[in-house]
Amino acid sequence: MAVMQAPSYLAYVFWHWLRAGGDVAAYEDALAAFQHTLQANAPPGYRGAAVFRHDPDPWLSAPGPHYVDWYLTDGSAALDPLNDAAVSAACLAAHDAAAGAAAGGTAGLYRFRQGAAEIGDVHFATWFSKPAGMRYQALDADLAERTKAIPSQLWSRAMTLGPTPEMCVLAPVAIPLPAEFDAIHVPMELLWPPASDARQHHQ
């Protein structure tokens, strides 16, 4: 999974955290094993996933370490096949190994708005709210201008499904925004796929 260039893409985004006293290395190995198995048994409309370890988010009160998975699909019609594939016979053992070590999780849906980026170059999520009175067309133009020299992806929360502010930019750097955007900058480290693999596989 790498370059996003179509506004029809929908991401299922899943935040999760390890049980207290859990083995971090074993958990991360289990996450990678599940992603590898899911990719090998990819359902229709599934474009791959990225898993990040990240700094604490304000909407997560659980102790760390924290992780977030971005599952990219061609749209809402791909969500049921993805859900079924994750617990299919081929993936169930790998799914349960990772899920059994997690203390909890929360999730949301996010619609791709604009941009193009290699997921291996993502090191920050900049979450923010649309300023009151600003139209979405103006917001898109504003972010396009601010990120024109930065490989980035702009996403927006779909149907208010998710614990986050409405908007997110994934990019190699934190995106500076005016105070009225109430921006939250979250450093992230890519765990899956390895950065070298992410750069070699383009959609």
Summary of the structure (lengths in Angstrom):
residues: 203
radius of gyration: 16.4
end to end distance: 6.2
largest distance: 49.4
contacts: 636
relative contact order: 0.24
helix: 29%
strand: 33%
